[in-house]
Amino acid sequence: MQRYGLIGLKLGHSFSKDHFTEVFRKAGLKDHRYALFELDAIERFPELLRNTPDLRGLNVTVPYKEAVIPYLDELDPLAAAVGAVNTIVIKGGRTIGHNTDVAGFRALIGPLVGTLRDRGSDIKARALVLGSGGASRAVAFVLRDLGIRFRIVSRSRERGDLTWNLIDPTVLRVCRLLINTTPLGMDPDVDSAPPLPYAALTSKHAMIDLVYNPEETKFLRHGNEHGAKTIGGLGMLKAQADESWRIWREAAR
């Protein structure tokens, strides 16, 4: 038996088990299984490894993308550069951390890149990255690579450039790309959204939500009501899952 899985705090919203079960079925891999491992603390991670000796790979979700790093034997260079891990290879008794959120977000933002420039102007839109967790790190990595200037919004100035109370209509007029990396709006908490002055949104704004369930979050609904371009997180989820599977297959050779 070759077992894979997902670790996180609460996993009732996850699509990963159904997704990878279907991947295994289509590939005819009858000895492969994917399970959900809810951990109430990251300190339980070594215990999971000891108690599940047939584990070959894990995905990592909130809030453990950064917290898991000290428990790993090695980091892939990209994961080390980003500072967050969402995919783990387990091979020969060693754990190696990877980051596939970068590939996922690159696929998600790709169609938007050409639209972030005013016609007749060389000025690119600035971005607000909402949240400062592991997913935010991957988003920031891609934005830097694309040359898009951004600011990170967090509850604390220690983890971000701006705090939520500083986001006013003037900031939104300057920052026309908004990227939600927080879990706000995720099922079952569908009535929540990042605290922003949504009335300042216009058709020149673009909004990306990494939350994929529901497909249209309250955050994106605000954008749609003001004519903004909106993209949900399902595309990123599928792209990063495909990259995880590529990494696991390569490690199994």
NUGUTOR-329882 format. One record per residue: residue in three letters; x, y, z of N, C-alpha, C, O in turn. Coordinates in steps of 0.1 Angstrom, whole numbers, plus 5000, padded with zeros to 4 digits. Layout:
# NUGUTOR-329882
['ALA' [X Y Z] [X Y Z] [X Y Z] [X Y Z]]
...
END
This chain:
# NUGUTOR-329882
['MET' [5008 4988 5000] [5000 5000 5000] [5009 5013 5000] [5018 5013 5008]]
['GLN' [5006 5022 4991] [5012 5035 4991] [5002 5046 4995] [4992 5047 4989]]
['ARG' [5005 5052 5006] [4995 5061 5012] [5000 5076 5011] [5012 5079 5013]]
['TYR' [4991 5085 5007] [4993 5099 5006] [4982 5106 5015] [4973 5099 5019]]
['GLY' [4984 5119 5017] [4974 5125 5025] [4976 5140 5026] [4985 5146 5020]]
['LEU' [4967 5146 5034] [4967 5160 5037] [4967 5163 5052] [4960 5156 5059]]
['ILE' [4976 5172 5057] [4976 5176 5071] [4971 5190 5072] [4975 5199 5063]]
['GLY' [4964 5193 5082] [4959 5206 5085] [4951 5206 5098] [4950 5196 5105]]
['LEU' [4946 5217 5102] [4939 5218 5114] [4924 5214 5113] [4919 5205 5121]]
['LYS' [4917 5219 5103] [4904 5215 5100] [4903 5212 5085] [4906 5220 5076]]
['LEU' [4898 5200 5081] [4899 5196 5067] [4885 5192 5061] [4885 5186 5051]]
['GLY' [4874 5196 5068] [4861 5192 5063] [4858 5199 5050] [4850 5193 5042]]
['HIS' [4865 5210 5046] [4863 5217 5034] [4871 5211 5022] [4869 5215 5011]]
['SER' [4880 5202 5025] [4890 5198 5015] [4885 5190 5003] [4876 5182 5004]]
['PHE' [4891 5193 4992] [4887 5186 4979] [4898 5176 4976] [4896 5168 4967]]
['SER' [4909 5176 4984] [4920 5168 4980] [4918 5153 4980] [4922 5146 4971]]
['LYS' [4910 5147 4989] [4908 5133 4990] [4901 5128 4977] [4905 5118 4971]]
['ASP' [4890 5135 4974] [4882 5131 4962] [4891 5133 4949] [4890 5125 4940]]
['HIS' [4898 5144 4949] [4907 5146 4937] [4917 5136 4935] [4918 5130 4924]]
['PHE' [4925 5132 4945] [4935 5123 4943] [4930 5108 4942] [4936 5100 4936]]
['THR' [4919 5105 4949] [4913 5092 4947] [4909 5090 4932] [4911 5079 4927]]
['GLU' [4904 5101 4926] [4901 5100 4912] [4913 5099 4903] [4914 5091 4893]]
['VAL' [4924 5106 4907] [4937 5105 4900] [4942 5091 4900] [4947 5086 4890]]
['PHE' [4942 5085 4912] [4946 5071 4913] [4938 5061 4905] [4943 5052 4899]]
['ARG' [4925 5064 4905] [4916 5055 4898] [4919 5055 4883] [4920 5045 4877]]
['LYS' [4920 5067 4878] [4923 5069 4864] [4936 5062 4860] [4938 5057 4848]]
['ALA' [4946 5063 4869] [4959 5057 4866] [4960 5042 4869] [4970 5036 4866]]
['GLY' [4949 5036 4874] [4949 5022 4877] [4957 5018 4889] [4962 5007 4889]]
['LEU' [4959 5028 4898] [4968 5025 4909] [4959 5021 4921] [4956 5028 4930]]
['LYS' [4956 5008 4921] [4947 5002 4931] [4953 5002 4945] [4946 5000 4955]]
['ASP' [4967 5003 4946] [4973 5002 4959] [4976 5015 4965] [4984 5016 4974]]
['HIS' [4971 5026 4959] [4973 5040 4963] [4961 5044 4971] [4949 5042 4967]]
['ARG' [4963 5051 4982] [4952 5057 4990] [4956 5071 4994] [4967 5075 4996]]
['TYR' [4945 5079 4996] [4947 5093 5001] [4938 5095 5012] [4926 5092 5012]]
['ALA' [4943 5101 5023] [4936 5103 5036] [4937 5117 5041] [4947 5124 5037]]
['LEU' [4928 5121 5049] [4929 5134 5056] [4933 5132 5070] [4928 5124 5078]]
['PHE' [4944 5139 5074] [4949 5138 5088] [4948 5152 5095] [4956 5161 5093]]
['GLU' [4938 5153 5103] [4936 5165 5110] [4945 5165 5123] [4945 5156 5131]]
['LEU' [4953 5175 5124] [4963 5176 5135] [4959 5188 5143] [4959 5199 5138]]
['ASP' [4956 5186 5156] [4952 5198 5165] [4965 5206 5168] [4963 5217 5174]]
['ALA' [4977 5201 5166] [4989 5208 5168] [5000 5202 5159] [5000 5190 5157]]
['ILE' [5009 5210 5154] [5019 5205 5145] [5029 5196 5152] [5036 5188 5146]]
['GLU' [5029 5197 5165] [5038 5188 5173] [5034 5174 5171] [5042 5165 5175]]
['ARG' [5022 5171 5166] [5018 5157 5164] [5023 5151 5151] [5021 5140 5148]]
['PHE' [5030 5160 5143] [5034 5155 5130] [5044 5143 5131] [5042 5133 5123]]
['PRO' [5054 5143 5139] [5063 5131 5140] [5055 5119 5144] [5058 5108 5139]]
['GLU' [5045 5120 5153] [5037 5109 5157] [5029 5103 5144] [5028 5091 5143]]
['LEU' [5024 5112 5136] [5017 5107 5124] [5027 5099 5115] [5023 5088 5110]]
['LEU' [5039 5104 5113] [5049 5097 5105] [5052 5083 5111] [5053 5073 5104]]
['ARG' [5054 5082 5124] [5057 5069 5131] [5045 5060 5130] [5047 5048 5128]]
['ASN' [5033 5065 5131] [5021 5056 5131] [5016 5052 5117] [5007 5044 5115]]
['THR' [5022 5059 5107] [5017 5056 5093] [5029 5053 5084] [5033 5061 5076]]
['PRO' [5036 5041 5086] [5048 5039 5079] [5047 5037 5064] [5057 5038 5057]]
['ASP' [5035 5036 5058] [5034 5035 5044] [5031 5048 5037] [5028 5048 5025]]
['LEU' [5033 5059 5044] [5031 5072 5038] [5042 5075 5028] [5054 5073 5031]]
['ARG' [5039 5080 5017] [5048 5084 5006] [5048 5099 5004] [5058 5104 4998]]
['GLY' [5037 5105 5007] [5037 5120 5005] [5025 5126 5012] [5015 5120 5015]]
['LEU' [5027 5139 5015] [5016 5147 5021] [5015 5161 5015] [5025 5167 5010]]
['ASN' [5003 5165 5015] [5000 5179 5012] [4998 5186 5026] [4995 5180 5036]]
['VAL' [5001 5199 5026] [5000 5207 5039] [4991 5219 5036] [4993 5226 5027]]
['THR' [4982 5221 5045] [4973 5233 5044] [4973 5241 5057] [4980 5237 5067]]
['VAL' [4965 5251 5058] [4966 5260 5070] [4962 5253 5082] [4954 5244 5082]]
['PRO' [4969 5256 5093] [4979 5267 5095] [4994 5262 5095] [5002 5268 5102]]
['TYR' [4997 5251 5088] [5010 5245 5091] [5020 5246 5079] [5030 5239 5080]]
['LYS' [5018 5255 5070] [5027 5255 5058] [5041 5261 5062] [5051 5257 5056]]
['GLU' [5041 5269 5073] [5054 5274 5078] [5058 5265 5090] [5070 5262 5092]]
['ALA' [5048 5262 5098] [5051 5255 5111] [5057 5241 5109] [5064 5236 5118]]
['VAL' [5055 5235 5098] [5060 5221 5096] [5075 5221 5092] [5081 5211 5094]]
['ILE' [5080 5232 5088] [5094 5232 5083] [5104 5227 5093] [5113 5219 5088]]
['PRO' [5104 5231 5105] [5114 5226 5115] [5114 5210 5116] [5123 5204 5121]]
['TYR' [5103 5204 5113] [5101 5189 5114] [5106 5182 5102] [5105 5169 5102]]
['LEU' [5110 5189 5092] [5114 5182 5079] [5129 5180 5079] [5137 5188 5085]]
['ASP' [5134 5170 5071] [5148 5167 5070] [5155 5176 5060] [5167 5179 5061]]
['GLU' [5147 5181 5050] [5153 5188 5039] [5142 5197 5032] [5130 5193 5033]]
['LEU' [5147 5208 5026] [5138 5216 5018] [5143 5217 5004] [5155 5219 5001]]
['ASP' [5133 5216 4994] [5136 5219 4980] [5140 5233 4980] [5135 5241 4987]]
['PRO' [5149 5237 4970] [5153 5251 4969] [5142 5261 4968] [5143 5272 4974]]
['LEU' [5131 5258 4960] [5120 5267 4959] [5113 5269 4972] [5110 5280 4976]]
['ALA' [5110 5258 4979] [5104 5259 4992] [5112 5267 5002] [5107 5275 5010]]
['ALA' [5125 5265 5001] [5134 5273 5010] [5133 5288 5007] [5133 5297 5016]]
['ALA' [5133 5291 4994] [5132 5305 4990] [5119 5311 4994] [5119 5323 4998]]
['VAL' [5108 5304 4993] [5095 5309 4996] [5093 5310 5011] [5087 5320 5016]]
['GLY' [5098 5300 5018] [5096 5300 5033] [5084 5293 5037] [5079 5296 5048]]
['ALA' [5078 5284 5028] [5066 5277 5031] [5065 5264 5023] [5071 5263 5012]]
['VAL' [5059 5254 5029] [5058 5241 5024] [5044 5237 5023] [5036 5238 5032]]
['ASN' [5040 5232 5011] [5026 5226 5010] [5026 5212 5005] [5015 5206 5003]]
['THR' [5038 5206 5002] [5039 5193 4996] [5052 5186 5003] [5062 5193 5003]]
['ILE' [5050 5174 5007] [5061 5167 5014] [5063 5154 5007] [5053 5146 5005]]
['VAL' [5075 5151 5004] [5079 5137 4999] [5085 5130 5010] [5094 5135 5018]]
['ILE' [5081 5117 5012] [5086 5108 5023] [5093 5097 5016] [5086 5088 5009]]
['LYS' [5106 5096 5017] [5113 5085 5009] [5125 5081 5017] [5133 5090 5021]]
['GLY' [5127 5068 5019] [5139 5064 5026] [5140 5069 5040] [5151 5071 5045]]
['GLY' [5129 5071 5047] [5129 5076 5060] [5132 5090 5062] [5133 5095 5073]]
['ARG' [5132 5098 5050] [5135 5112 5051] [5123 5120 5045] [5115 5115 5037]]
['THR' [5121 5132 5051] [5110 5141 5046] [5116 5153 5039] [5125 5159 5044]]
['ILE' [5111 5155 5027] [5116 5167 5019] [5104 5176 5016] [5094 5171 5010]]
['GLY' [5105 5189 5019] [5095 5198 5017] [5096 5205 5004] [5107 5209 5000]]
['HIS' [5084 5207 4997] [5083 5213 4984] [5072 5224 4985] [5064 5224 4994]]
['ASN' [5073 5233 4975] [5062 5243 4975] [5056 5242 4961] [5062 5246 4951]]
['THR' [5043 5238 4960] [5036 5238 4947] [5026 5250 4946] [5020 5251 4935]]
['ASP' [5024 5257 4956] [5016 5269 4956] [5021 5279 4946] [5013 5287 4940]]
['VAL' [5034 5280 4944] [5040 5289 4935] [5035 5286 4921] [5030 5295 4913]]
['ALA' [5036 5273 4917] [5031 5269 4903] [5016 5272 4902] [5012 5276 4892]]
['GLY' [5009 5269 4913] [4995 5271 4913] [4991 5285 4911] [4982 5288 4903]]
['PHE' [4997 5294 4918] [4993 5308 4917] [4998 5314 4904] [4992 5323 4898]]
['ARG' [5009 5309 4899] [5014 5314 4886] [5004 5311 4875] [5002 5319 4866]]
['ALA' [4998 5299 4876] [4988 5295 4866] [4975 5304 4868] [4969 5307 4858]]
['LEU' [4972 5307 4880] [4960 5315 4883] [4961 5329 4878] [4952 5335 4872]]
['ILE' [4973 5336 4880] [4974 5350 4877] [4978 5352 4862] [4977 5363 4857]]
['GLY' [4983 5342 4856] [4987 5343 4842] [4978 5351 4833] [4983 5360 4826]]
['PRO' [4965 5347 4832] [4956 5354 4823] [4954 5369 4827] [4949 5377 4819]]
['LEU' [4958 5373 4839] [4955 5387 4843] [4967 5396 4840] [4965 5408 4840]]
['VAL' [4979 5390 4839] [4991 5398 4838] [4990 5409 4827] [4994 5421 4830]]
['GLY' [4985 5405 4816] [4984 5415 4805] [4974 5426 4807] [4974 5436 4800]]
['THR' [4965 5424 4816] [4954 5434 4818] [4957 5443 4829] [4949 5452 4832]]
['LEU' [4969 5442 4836] [4972 5450 4848] [4979 5463 4844] [4985 5469 4853]]
['ARG' [4979 5466 4831] [4986 5478 4827] [4975 5487 4820] [4968 5483 4812]]
['ASP' [4975 5500 4824] [4966 5510 4818] [4970 5511 4803] [4982 5512 4800]]
['ARG' [4960 5512 4795] [4963 5515 4781] [4970 5528 4779] [4966 5538 4785]]
['GLY' [4981 5528 4771] [4988 5540 4769] [4997 5544 4780] [5003 5555 4780]]
['SER' [4999 5535 4790] [5008 5538 4801] [5017 5526 4804] [5013 5515 4802]]
['ASP' [5028 5529 4810] [5038 5519 4814] [5036 5515 4829] [5044 5507 4834]]
['ILE' [5026 5521 4835] [5025 5519 4849] [5016 5506 4852] [5005 5505 4847]]
['LYS' [5022 5497 4859] [5015 5485 4863] [5007 5487 4876] [5011 5495 4884]]
['ALA' [4997 5480 4877] [4989 5481 4889] [4997 5475 4901] [5005 5466 4900]]
['ARG' [4995 5481 4913] [5000 5476 4925] [4991 5466 4931] [4979 5467 4928]]
['ALA' [4996 5458 4939] [4987 5447 4945] [4987 5448 4960] [4996 5453 4967]]
['LEU' [4976 5444 4966] [4974 5441 4980] [4973 5426 4982] [4964 5420 4977]]
['VAL' [4982 5421 4990] [4981 5407 4994] [4975 5406 5007] [4981 5410 5017]]
['LEU' [4963 5401 5008] [4955 5400 5020] [4959 5388 5028] [4955 5377 5024]]
['GLY' [4966 5389 5039] [4970 5378 5047] [4985 5376 5047] [4992 5380 5037]]
['SER' [4991 5370 5057] [5005 5368 5058] [5010 5354 5061] [5020 5352 5067]]
['GLY' [5001 5344 5058] [5005 5330 5061] [5013 5324 5050] [5019 5331 5042]]
['GLY' [5013 5311 5050] [5022 5303 5040] [5018 5306 5026] [5026 5307 5017]]
['ALA' [5005 5307 5023] [5000 5309 5009] [5004 5323 5005] [5008 5325 4993]]
['SER' [5004 5333 5014] [5008 5346 5011] [5023 5347 5007] [5026 5355 4998]]
['ARG' [5031 5338 5013] [5045 5338 5009] [5047 5334 4994] [5055 5339 4987]]
['ALA' [5039 5324 4990] [5040 5319 4976] [5035 5330 4967] [5041 5332 4956]]
['VAL' [5024 5337 4970] [5019 5348 4962] [5029 5359 4961] [5032 5364 4950]]
['ALA' [5036 5362 4972] [5046 5373 4971] [5058 5369 4963] [5063 5377 4955]]
['PHE' [5061 5356 4963] [5073 5352 4955] [5069 5354 4940] [5078 5358 4932]]
['VAL' [5057 5350 4936] [5053 5351 4922] [5052 5366 4918] [5057 5369 4907]]
['LEU' [5046 5374 4926] [5045 5388 4923] [5059 5395 4921] [5061 5403 4912]]
['ARG' [5068 5391 4930] [5082 5397 4928] [5088 5393 4915] [5094 5401 4907]]
['ASP' [5086 5380 4911] [5091 5375 4899] [5085 5382 4887] [5091 5383 4876]]
['LEU' [5072 5386 4888] [5065 5392 4877] [5067 5407 4877] [5063 5414 4867]]
['GLY' [5074 5412 4887] [5077 5427 4887] [5065 5435 4892] [5064 5447 4888]]
['ILE' [5055 5429 4899] [5044 5436 4904] [5046 5441 4918] [5049 5432 4927]]
['ARG' [5045 5454 4920] [5048 5459 4933] [5036 5456 4942] [5024 5456 4937]]
['PHE' [5038 5453 4955] [5027 5449 4964] [5030 5452 4978] [5041 5456 4982]]
['ARG' [5019 5452 4986] [5020 5453 5000] [5012 5442 5007] [5002 5438 5002]]
['ILE' [5017 5437 5018] [5010 5426 5025] [5002 5432 5037] [5007 5440 5044]]
['VAL' [4990 5428 5038] [4981 5433 5048] [4979 5422 5059] [4976 5410 5055]]
['SER' [4982 5425 5071] [4981 5415 5082] [4975 5422 5095] [4974 5434 5095]]
['ARG' [4972 5414 5104] [4967 5419 5117] [4979 5426 5124] [4976 5435 5133]]
['SER' [4991 5422 5121] [5003 5427 5129] [5013 5433 5119] [5015 5427 5108]]
['ARG' [5019 5445 5122] [5029 5451 5114] [5042 5442 5114] [5050 5444 5105]]
['GLU' [5043 5433 5123] [5054 5424 5124] [5054 5414 5112] [5065 5410 5108]]
['ARG' [5042 5411 5107] [5041 5401 5096] [5037 5408 5083] [5036 5401 5073]]
['GLY' [5033 5420 5083] [5028 5427 5071] [5033 5441 5070] [5039 5446 5079]]
['ASP' [5030 5447 5058] [5034 5461 5056] [5023 5470 5061] [5026 5482 5066]]
['LEU' [5010 5466 5061] [4999 5474 5065] [4990 5465 5074] [4989 5453 5072]]
['THR' [4983 5472 5083] [4973 5465 5091] [4959 5468 5085] [4958 5478 5077]]
['TRP' [4949 5460 5088] [4936 5461 5081] [4930 5475 5083] [4924 5480 5074]]
['ASN' [4932 5482 5094] [4926 5495 5097] [4932 5506 5088] [4926 5517 5087]]
['LEU' [4943 5503 5081] [4949 5513 5073] [4944 5512 5058] [4948 5521 5050]]
['ILE' [4936 5502 5055] [4931 5501 5041] [4919 5509 5039] [4908 5506 5044]]
['ASP' [4921 5521 5032] [4910 5530 5030] [4908 5532 5015] [4915 5526 5007]]
['PRO' [4898 5539 5010] [4896 5541 4996] [4908 5546 4988] [4909 5542 4977]]
['THR' [4916 5554 4994] [4928 5559 4987] [4937 5548 4984] [4943 5547 4973]]
['VAL' [4939 5539 4994] [4948 5527 4991] [4942 5518 4980] [4950 5514 4971]]
['LEU' [4929 5516 4980] [4923 5508 4969] [4924 5515 4955] [4924 5508 4945]]
['ARG' [4924 5528 4955] [4926 5535 4942] [4939 5532 4936] [4941 5532 4924]]
['VAL' [4949 5531 4945] [4963 5528 4940] [4965 5513 4938] [4972 5510 4928]]
['CYS' [4960 5505 4946] [4962 5491 4945] [4950 5484 4939] [4940 5482 4946]]
['ARG' [4951 5481 4926] [4940 5476 4919] [4940 5461 4917] [4930 5456 4911]]
['LEU' [4950 5455 4922] [4950 5440 4922] [4949 5435 4937] [4958 5438 4945]]
['LEU' [4938 5428 4941] [4936 5424 4954] [4936 5409 4955] [4929 5402 4947]]
['ILE' [4944 5403 4963] [4946 5389 4964] [4943 5384 4978] [4951 5387 4987]]
['ASN' [4933 5377 4980] [4929 5372 4993] [4936 5358 4996] [4933 5348 4989]]
['THR' [4945 5358 5005] [4952 5345 5009] [4947 5340 5023] [4952 5330 5028]]
['THR' [4937 5347 5029] [4932 5343 5042] [4921 5333 5040] [4916 5331 5028]]
['PRO' [4917 5326 5050] [4905 5316 5049] [4892 5323 5050] [4882 5316 5051]]
['LEU' [4891 5336 5051] [4879 5343 5053] [4870 5341 5041] [4874 5343 5029]]
['GLY' [4858 5336 5044] [4848 5333 5033] [4847 5318 5030] [4839 5314 5022]]
['MET' [4856 5310 5035] [4856 5296 5032] [4845 5289 5039] [4842 5292 5051]]
['ASP' [4839 5280 5032] [4828 5272 5038] [4833 5265 5051] [4844 5259 5051]]
['PRO' [4826 5266 5062] [4812 5270 5063] [4810 5285 5067] [4799 5290 5069]]
['ASP' [4821 5292 5068] [4821 5306 5072] [4819 5315 5060] [4827 5325 5058]]
['VAL' [4808 5313 5052] [4807 5319 5039] [4802 5334 5040] [4803 5341 5030]]
['ASP' [4798 5338 5051] [4794 5352 5052] [4805 5362 5056] [4803 5374 5058]]
['SER' [4817 5357 5058] [4828 5365 5061] [4836 5369 5049] [4836 5363 5039]]
['ALA' [4843 5380 5050] [4852 5386 5040] [4862 5395 5046] [4860 5400 5057]]
['PRO' [4873 5397 5039] [4883 5406 5044] [4877 5420 5046] [4869 5424 5038]]
['PRO' [4880 5427 5057] [4874 5440 5060] [4880 5451 5051] [4890 5457 5055]]
['LEU' [4874 5454 5040] [4879 5464 5030] [4868 5474 5027] [4856 5470 5029]]
['PRO' [4871 5486 5023] [4861 5495 5018] [4857 5492 5004] [4861 5498 4994]]
['TYR' [4848 5482 5003] [4845 5476 4990] [4838 5486 4981] [4838 5485 4968]]
['ALA' [4832 5497 4986] [4825 5507 4978] [4835 5514 4969] [4831 5521 4959]]
['ALA' [4848 5513 4972] [4858 5520 4964] [4862 5511 4952] [4871 5516 4944]]
['LEU' [4857 5499 4950] [4861 5491 4939] [4855 5496 4926] [4845 5503 4926]]
['THR' [4862 5494 4915] [4858 5498 4902] [4860 5487 4892] [4865 5476 4895]]
['SER' [4856 5490 4879] [4859 5480 4869] [4873 5478 4865] [4877 5469 4858]]
['LYS' [4882 5487 4870] [4896 5486 4868] [4903 5477 4878] [4915 5474 4876]]
['HIS' [4896 5472 4888] [4902 5463 4898] [4901 5449 4893] [4892 5445 4885]]
['ALA' [4911 5441 4898] [4911 5427 4896] [4912 5420 4910] [4920 5425 4918]]
['MET' [4905 5409 4912] [4904 5403 4925] [4906 5388 4924] [4899 5382 4916]]
['ILE' [4916 5383 4932] [4918 5368 4932] [4916 5363 4946] [4921 5369 4956]]
['ASP' [4908 5353 4947] [4906 5347 4960] [4911 5332 4960] [4907 5325 4952]]
['LEU' [4921 5329 4969] [4926 5316 4969] [4916 5306 4975] [4918 5294 4974]]
['VAL' [4906 5311 4982] [4895 5302 4987] [4888 5296 4975] [4885 5304 4965]]
['TYR' [4885 5283 4975] [4878 5277 4963] [4865 5271 4967] [4857 5267 4958]]
['ASN' [4861 5271 4980] [4848 5266 4984] [4842 5276 4993] [4846 5277 5005]]
['PRO' [4832 5284 4989] [4824 5283 4976] [4832 5289 4965] [4842 5296 4967]]
['GLU' [4828 5287 4952] [4835 5292 4941] [4834 5307 4940] [4844 5314 4937]]
['GLU' [4823 5313 4944] [4821 5327 4945] [4820 5331 4960] [4810 5329 4966]]
['THR' [4831 5336 4965] [4831 5340 4979] [4824 5354 4981] [4822 5360 4971]]
['LYS' [4822 5358 4993] [4817 5371 4995] [4826 5382 4990] [4822 5392 4985]]
['PHE' [4839 5379 4992] [4850 5388 4987] [4848 5390 4972] [4848 5402 4967]]
['LEU' [4847 5379 4964] [4845 5380 4950] [4832 5386 4946] [4831 5393 4936]]
['ARG' [4822 5384 4954] [4808 5389 4951] [4809 5404 4952] [4802 5411 4943]]
['HIS' [4816 5410 4962] [4817 5424 4962] [4824 5429 4949] [4819 5440 4944]]
['GLY' [4834 5422 4944] [4840 5427 4932] [4831 5426 4920] [4831 5435 4912]]
['ASN' [4824 5415 4919] [4814 5414 4908] [4804 5425 4908] [4800 5430 4897]]
['GLU' [4800 5429 4920] [4789 5440 4921] [4794 5453 4916] [4787 5462 4912]]
['HIS' [4808 5455 4916] [4814 5467 4911] [4821 5466 4898] [4828 5475 4894]]
['GLY' [4819 5455 4891] [4824 5453 4877] [4839 5449 4877] [4845 5450 4866]]
['ALA' [4844 5445 4888] [4858 5441 4888] [4860 5427 4882] [4851 5419 4881]]
['LYS' [4872 5425 4877] [4876 5411 4872] [4878 5402 4884] [4886 5406 4893]]
['THR' [4872 5391 4884] [4873 5382 4896] [4877 5368 4892] [4873 5363 4882]]
['ILE' [4886 5362 4900] [4890 5348 4898] [4890 5341 4911] [4896 5345 4921]]
['GLY' [4884 5329 4912] [4884 5321 4924] [4896 5311 4924] [4904 5311 4915]]
['GLY' [4897 5304 4935] [4909 5296 4938] [4909 5282 4932] [4919 5275 4934]]
['LEU' [4898 5278 4926] [4898 5264 4921] [4909 5261 4911] [4915 5250 4912]]
['GLY' [4912 5270 4902] [4922 5268 4892] [4936 5266 4899] [4944 5258 4895]]
['MET' [4939 5274 4909] [4951 5273 4916] [4952 5259 4923] [4962 5253 4923]]
['LEU' [4941 5255 4929] [4941 5243 4937] [4944 5231 4928] [4952 5223 4931]]
['LYS' [4938 5231 4916] [4940 5220 4907] [4955 5220 4901] [4961 5210 4900]]
['ALA' [4960 5232 4899] [4973 5233 4893] [4984 5229 4903] [4993 5222 4900]]
['GLN' [4982 5233 4916] [4992 5229 4926] [4991 5214 4929] [5001 5208 4933]]
['ALA' [4978 5208 4929] [4976 5194 4931] [4983 5186 4920] [4990 5176 4923]]
['ASP' [4982 5191 4907] [4989 5184 4896] [5004 5184 4898] [5011 5174 4895]]
['GLU' [5009 5195 4903] [5024 5197 4905] [5028 5187 4917] [5039 5181 4916]]
['SER' [5019 5186 4927] [5023 5177 4938] [5024 5163 4933] [5033 5156 4937]]
['TRP' [5014 5159 4925] [5014 5145 4920] [5026 5143 4911] [5032 5132 4911]]
['ARG' [5031 5153 4903] [5043 5151 4895] [5055 5149 4904] [5063 5141 4901]]
['ILE' [5056 5157 4915] [5067 5155 4924] [5067 5142 4931] [5078 5135 4932]]
['TRP' [5055 5137 4935] [5055 5124 4941] [5058 5113 4931] [5065 5103 4935]]
['ARG' [5054 5113 4919] [5057 5103 4909] [5072 5103 4906] [5078 5092 4905]]
['GLU' [5078 5115 4905] [5092 5115 4903] [5100 5109 4914] [5110 5103 4912]]
['ALA' [5095 5112 4927] [5102 5106 4938] [5101 5091 4939] [5110 5085 4945]]
['ALA' [5090 5086 4934] [5088 5071 4934] [5096 5063 4924] [5097 5051 4925]]
['ARG' [5102 5070 4915] [5110 5063 4905] [5123 5057 4910] [5130 5051 4903]]
END
